[in-house]
Amino acid sequence: MNIYVCLSAEGIKNAEKQLGGEKFAELRVDLVKPTIDEMEELITRRRDVSFIVTCRPGFVDEETSLNYLRRAIDINAAYVDIEIERGAKLSAELERRAINTAGKYRRQTQIIVSYHNFEKTPRRKELEKIWSDMVNIHRADIAKIACMVNEPTDNAELLSLYDFMSTRYVVAFGMGETGRLSRPMSLMCGAQFTYAAPDDGTPTAPGQYTVSEMKKILGME
């Protein structure tokens, strides 16, 4: 059960302090604001850590944002994450780059295509359509689906995806206070990983546990 701690402190040194002794981390480039070279130096120096590299819109222009993801692929980061709204053409480009970077060797970088809904959880039929588009059109290795949970039944809608789909292709959980428990429960349902805030940092999404809280819930401490 892998818990990716979300590094969000501005400055690459501060982000590495948040990492501490954890071996799984999401590098929020848009929040940490490293240069591309600083990002590369951290990932290549810390090969003991599995990194998800994410650059949400707003920090830099679209082309520069993509350049962070391209460089992360070139240095074999474990994952890069691109939002579904940015289009299938871009996610397909990242997939091709990952394949070409690997050459004759096994591809190391996996492509996460992410869907976030900060208002509500769509019904099951719509969630199935979103997942299908992410995998079949956007060429996602993993479809990340994170939705605001307004009613307890929303958790059931999200977690039911693990029964319908191969867990290899989906990481789904709820956001918000009512959706908190779906985060550790997603691992119990078969998700490859989930996300948590650093113990000394601010959550990057509503309802996010700290990494210590998550480990305690899962009996890992």
Rosetta blueprint (number, residue, H / E / L):
1 M L
2 N E
3 I E
4 Y E
5 V E
6 C E
7 L E
8 S L
9 A L
10 E L
11 G L
12 I H
13 K H
14 N H
15 A H
16 E H
17 K H
18 Q H
19 L H
20 G L
21 G L
22 E L
23 K L
24 F E
25 A E
26 E E
27 L E
28 R E
29 V H
30 D H
31 L H
32 V H
33 K L
34 P L
35 T L
36 I H
37 D H
38 E H
39 M H
40 E H
41 E H
42 L H
43 I H
44 T H
45 R H
46 R L
47 R L
48 D L
49 V L
50 S E
51 F E
52 I E
53 V E
54 T E
55 C L
56 R L
57 P L
58 G L
59 F L
60 V L
61 D L
62 E H
63 E H
64 T H
65 S H
66 L H
67 N H
68 Y H
69 L H
70 R H
71 R H
72 A H
73 I H
74 D H
75 I L
76 N L
77 A L
78 A L
79 Y E
80 V E
81 D E
82 I E
83 E E
84 I H
85 E H
86 R H
87 G L
88 A H
89 K H
90 L H
91 S H
92 A H
93 E H
94 L H
95 E H
96 R H
97 R H
98 A H
99 I H
100 N H
101 T H
102 A H
103 G L
104 K L
105 Y L
106 R L
107 R L
108 Q L
109 T L
110 Q E
111 I E
112 I E
113 V E
114 S E
115 Y E
116 H E
117 N E
118 F L
119 E L
120 K L
121 T L
122 P L
123 R L
124 R H
125 K H
126 E H
127 L H
128 E H
129 K H
130 I H
131 W H
132 S H
133 D H
134 M H
135 V H
136 N H
137 I L
138 H L
139 R L
140 A L
141 D L
142 I E
143 A E
144 K E
145 I E
146 A E
147 C E
148 M E
149 V L
150 N L
151 E L
152 P H
153 T H
154 D H
155 N H
156 A H
157 E H
158 L H
159 L H
160 S L
161 L H
162 Y H
163 D H
164 F H
165 M L
166 S L
167 T H
168 R H
169 Y H
170 V E
171 V E
172 A E
173 F E
174 G E
175 M E
176 G L
177 E L
178 T L
179 G L
180 R L
181 L L
182 S H
183 R H
184 P H
185 M H
186 S H
187 L H
188 M H
189 C H
190 G L
191 A L
192 Q L
193 F E
194 T E
195 Y E
196 A E
197 A E
198 P L
199 D L
200 D L
201 G L
202 T L
203 P L
204 T L
205 A L
206 P L
207 G L
208 Q L
209 Y L
210 T E
211 V H
212 S H
213 E H
214 M H
215 K H
216 K H
217 I H
218 L L
219 G L
220 M L
221 E L
